[in-house]
Amino acid sequence: MATIPIGADRTLAAVRAARRGYRVLRGLPIVPLAILALLAAVAVLAPVLAPHGKLDPVKPTREQCLAKYSTPDCPYVDNAPPFWAAGGRLDTPLGTDSLGRDELSRLMHGARISLIVALTGTLFAGAIGTLLGVLAGYMGRWWDEIIMRITDAWLTLPSLVFAILLSSVREPGLWNVVLILALVFWSRYSRAVRGEVLALRERDFVKLAEINGIGKLTIIWRHLIPNVMNTVMVLFSLQVGVAVIIEASLSFLGFGVPPPEPSWGLMMAQERESLMEGRWWLEVFPGACITMLVLSANMLGDWLRVHLDPQLRNR
């Protein structure tokens, strides 16, 4: 009987492992994951990566002061062009805003604010909605009636209009925006989770737990919540993109993160006149960052929805 050399056996195992890894990678949404990972890294490392401070004007060169103000000394140069335009500098590659602050540095710090607000607000909304949905679906009776009637009423409210209404009764602030996002989005989790729990409570493992005398809170914690997490994860990834848009809209309208913090929506609001004056980059770059984040989060959410749902996965 012929024997396979040890080296050939190892090579065959390595080839099989490489094929398995390729199949796994081929099914992943590489581009959205790469964009989200890049934005997350920029948000975390913004204080290190940003070439300038987020609030401080960039010190201009003598030539810039002479060209702008006809004097060799000036505190800052506002609306400096990006590096590819005449008068641009490599240390301010995307130019400066109307107060002489580096646009690239503010975009980096804006990524931190947008991600913190969107992720935290969506996380709080998911926690509230999941808990209420599980209680409504499993406890039934008046629990279900009260929670679902409130949920149905909440779902009829337009998200942005409701967020503006809530913002108008509170002072603008980062954590106020987080609270507003949680109050706006919890009902979506509650409705979806309640439907999952209505099916789960009829499953054999839940019935056996009830027969064995296990308490309702234990059943909720050990058996129901873990089994609805796939649905919660899909909703979370899809709602993050919507939360980013709501936060940017609130900041643009003056109800969100207050100045001088560099929220992407606030940056667009502060420089909205620049588009008419030819300085399009001050509007386009924050808008492009919002678009990339929202599209990437939505694409990841769609991928999770397909791969975590057996019926969709087997089509």
C-alpha positions in Angstrom: 0.0 0.0 0.0 1.4 3.4 -1.0 1.9 5.9 1.8 1.5 9.6 1.6 4.6 11.5 2.7 4.2 13.7 5.8 5.1 16.8 3.9 2.4 16.1 1.2 -0.2 15.4 3.9 0.6 18.8 5.6 0.4 20.6 2.2 -3.0 19.0 1.5 -4.3 20.1 4.9 -3.0 23.6 4.3 -4.7 23.7 0.9 -8.0 22.6 2.4 -7.7 25.2 5.1 -7.0 27.9 2.6 -10.1 26.8 0.6 -12.3 27.0 3.6 -10.9 30.4 4.5 -11.5 31.6 0.9 -15.1 30.4 1.0 -15.7 32.2 4.3 -14.1 35.4 3.0 -16.0 35.2 -0.2 -19.3 35.3 1.6 -18.3 38.3 3.8 -19.3 41.9 2.8 -15.6 43.0 2.6 -16.1 46.5 1.4 -18.7 47.6 4.1 -16.6 45.9 6.8 -13.4 47.6 5.6 -15.1 51.0 5.5 -16.7 50.5 9.0 -13.4 49.3 10.4 -11.5 52.3 8.9 -14.1 54.8 10.3 -14.0 53.0 13.7 -10.1 53.1 13.8 -10.2 56.8 12.8 -12.7 57.6 15.5 -10.7 55.8 18.2 -7.3 57.2 17.1 -8.5 60.7 16.1 -6.4 62.5 18.8 -3.3 60.7 17.5 -4.0 60.7 13.8 -5.4 64.2 13.4 -2.7 66.6 12.1 -4.2 69.5 14.0 -6.5 70.2 16.9 -10.2 70.0 16.3 -10.9 73.5 17.8 -7.7 75.4 17.2 -7.0 77.4 14.0 -4.1 76.3 11.9 -1.0 78.6 12.1 -0.7 80.1 8.6 2.5 80.6 6.7 3.9 84.0 5.9 3.0 83.6 2.2 -0.6 82.7 3.1 -1.0 85.8 5.3 0.4 88.1 2.6 -1.9 86.6 -0.1 -5.0 86.7 2.1 -4.6 89.9 4.2 -1.5 91.7 2.6 0.3 91.4 5.9 3.1 89.0 6.9 1.5 88.1 10.2 -2.1 86.9 10.9 -3.7 84.5 13.5 -5.2 82.2 10.9 -6.3 81.9 7.3 -10.0 81.1 6.8 -11.3 79.0 4.0 -7.9 77.9 2.8 -8.3 75.6 -0.3 -7.3 71.9 -0.3 -3.9 70.8 -1.3 -4.7 70.3 -5.0 -5.9 73.8 -5.5 -3.8 77.0 -5.8 -2.7 78.1 -2.4 -3.3 74.8 -0.7 -0.9 73.1 1.8 -0.1 69.5 2.4 -0.4 69.9 6.2 -4.1 70.9 5.6 -4.9 68.5 2.8 -8.6 69.3 2.8 -8.3 73.0 3.5 -9.6 75.0 6.5 -13.1 76.2 7.5 -14.3 79.7 8.0 -12.5 79.9 11.4 -9.2 78.5 10.0 -9.6 75.0 11.5 -8.3 72.0 9.7 -11.1 70.2 7.9 -9.4 66.8 7.9 -8.8 66.9 11.7 -12.4 67.9 12.3 -13.7 65.1 10.1 -11.7 62.6 12.1 -13.0 63.9 15.4 -16.5 64.1 13.9 -16.3 60.4 13.2 -15.9 59.8 16.9 -18.9 61.9 17.8 -21.1 60.3 15.1 -20.2 56.8 16.0 -20.5 57.3 19.8 -24.0 58.9 19.4 -25.3 56.4 16.9 -23.9 53.3 18.5 -24.8 54.3 22.1 -28.3 55.5 21.2 -29.1 52.4 19.1 -27.7 50.2 21.9 -29.9 51.8 24.5 -32.9 51.6 22.2 -32.2 47.9 21.6 -32.0 47.2 25.3 -35.3 48.9 26.1 -37.1 47.5 23.1 -35.8 44.0 23.6 -36.9 43.9 27.3 -40.3 45.2 26.5 -40.8 43.0 23.5 -39.9 39.9 25.6 -42.2 40.8 28.4 -45.1 41.5 26.0 -44.6 38.3 24.0 -44.0 35.9 27.0 -46.1 37.4 29.8 -49.1 38.1 27.5 -52.4 39.4 28.8 -52.3 43.0 30.1 -48.5 43.1 29.6 -49.0 42.5 25.9 -51.9 44.9 25.6 -50.3 47.9 27.3 -46.8 47.5 25.8 -48.1 46.8 22.3 -50.5 49.7 22.3 -47.8 52.1 23.3 -45.5 50.5 20.7 -48.0 50.9 17.9 -48.6 54.6 18.9 -44.8 55.2 18.9 -44.4 53.6 15.5 -46.8 56.0 13.9 -44.6 59.0 14.8 -42.2 60.2 12.0 -38.7 59.6 13.4 -37.1 62.9 12.5 -40.1 65.0 13.5 -40.3 63.2 16.8 -36.6 63.6 17.4 -36.9 67.4 16.7 -39.8 67.6 19.1 -37.9 65.8 21.8 -34.9 68.0 21.2 -36.8 71.2 21.5 -37.7 70.5 25.2 -34.0 69.7 26.2 -30.8 71.6 25.9 -28.6 70.6 22.9 -25.9 68.1 24.0 -24.3 64.8 23.0 -25.9 62.7 25.7 -29.3 64.3 25.1 -29.0 63.2 21.4 -28.3 59.6 22.7 -31.4 59.7 24.9 -33.5 61.0 22.0 -32.3 58.3 19.7 -33.1 55.6 22.3 -36.6 57.1 22.7 -37.2 57.2 19.0 -36.0 53.7 18.0 -37.0 51.4 20.9 -40.4 50.6 19.5 -38.9 48.9 16.4 -37.1 46.4 18.6 -40.2 45.8 20.7 -42.4 44.9 17.8 -39.9 42.6 16.2 -38.8 40.8 19.4 -42.4 40.3 20.5 -43.2 38.4 17.3 -40.2 36.2 17.9 -41.1 35.4 21.5 -44.7 34.5 20.6 -43.2 31.6 18.5 -40.5 30.7 21.0 -42.8 30.4 24.0 -44.5 27.5 22.2 -41.3 25.6 21.6 -40.5 22.4 23.6 -37.5 23.7 25.5 -39.6 26.6 26.9 -42.5 24.2 27.8 -40.1 21.8 29.5 -38.6 24.6 31.5 -42.1 25.6 32.7 -43.0 22.1 33.6 -39.8 21.8 35.7 -40.9 24.8 37.7 -38.3 27.2 36.4 -39.3 30.8 37.1 -40.5 33.2 34.4 -37.6 35.6 34.8 -35.1 32.7 34.5 -36.8 31.5 31.4 -36.7 35.0 29.9 -33.0 35.4 30.7 -31.7 31.9 29.8 -34.0 30.8 27.0 -35.8 33.7 25.3 -33.3 36.6 25.2 -30.4 34.5 23.8 -32.8 33.2 21.0 -33.9 36.6 19.9 -30.4 38.1 19.7 -30.1 37.3 15.9 -33.1 39.5 15.3 -31.7 42.2 17.6 -28.3 42.2 15.9 -29.9 42.6 12.4 -32.1 45.5 13.7 -29.1 47.1 15.4 -27.0 47.1 12.3 -29.8 48.5 10.2 -30.8 51.2 12.8 -27.2 52.5 13.2 -27.4 54.0 9.7 -30.7 55.7 10.5 -29.3 57.0 13.8 -26.4 58.6 12.0 -28.8 60.4 9.7 -31.0 61.5 12.6 -28.0 62.8 14.5 -26.6 64.6 11.5 -30.0 66.2 10.8 -30.5 67.3 14.4 -27.0 68.9 14.5 -27.6 70.5 11.1 -30.8 72.1 12.4 -29.2 73.2 15.6 -30.9 70.6 17.9 -28.0 68.1 18.2 -24.4 68.3 19.3 -23.7 72.0 20.1 -20.7 73.9 18.7 -17.8 74.0 18.7 -17.7 70.1 18.7 -17.1 68.8 15.1 -20.2 66.8 14.4 -20.5 66.0 10.7 -24.0 67.5 10.5 -22.9 70.6 12.4 -19.9 71.0 10.1 -22.3 71.0 7.1 -24.6 73.5 8.8 -21.8 75.9 9.7 -20.4 75.9 6.1 -23.7 75.7 4.2 -23.0 79.1 2.5 -19.6 77.9 1.2 -21.3 75.7 -1.4 -22.7 78.8 -3.1 -19.3 80.6 -2.9 -17.4 77.8 -4.7 -15.9 76.1 -1.6 -17.8 72.8 -2.3 -15.3 70.6 -0.3 -16.5 72.0 3.0 -19.9 70.5 2.3 -19.0 67.5 0.2 -16.5 65.8 2.6 -18.8 65.7 5.7 -21.7 64.5 3.5 -19.5 61.8 1.9 -18.5 60.6 5.4 -22.2 60.3 6.4 -23.0 58.5 3.2 -20.2 56.0 3.5 -21.1 55.2 7.1 -24.8 54.8 6.4 -24.4 52.7 3.3 -21.9 50.4 4.9 -24.0 49.9 8.0 -27.1 49.1 5.8 -25.1 46.7 3.6 -23.8 44.9 6.7 -27.3 44.8 8.1 -28.7 43.3 4.9 -25.9 40.6 4.9 -26.7 39.7 8.5 -30.4 39.5 7.8 -29.8 37.0 5.0 -27.2 34.9 6.8 -29.0 34.8 10.2 -32.4 33.9 8.7 -32.3 30.2 7.7 -35.2 30.7 5.2 -33.3 33.5 3.4 -30.0 31.7 3.6 -31.2 28.6 1.9 -32.7 30.3 -1.1 
